[in-house]
Amino acid sequence: MSSSTAQPITGTQGMTAYHYITTVQTRSGHFATRDGILNVPVGFTRAACFGHLLSQLTEEYRSPLVVLYFALEPNTLTTDSGQ
């Protein structure tokens, strides 16, 4: 698994950090998994995040890709004190 940080080109105000994991397969059968932090501006959609990440992988591999796995979650952990 390799890691990278993808950041859409936008302003820096109102950004939220999301952790993503994406696994794809190329036409030749090569598998690739990427994970990293995506800094997302307010109003950005999950679909836009997916498209942004997939376009980076498509550009890198210069091949049509099959997405095998995609996860996108806020990069924060909450503590539940039980109160």
PyMOL commands that set and color helices and strands:
alter all, ss='L'
color gray80, all
select helices_A, chain A and resi 46-61
alter helices_A, ss='H'
color red, helices_A
select strands_A, chain A and resi 2-3+15-26+31-41+65-74
alter strands_A, ss='S'
color yellow, strands_A
deselect
rebuild
show_as cartoon
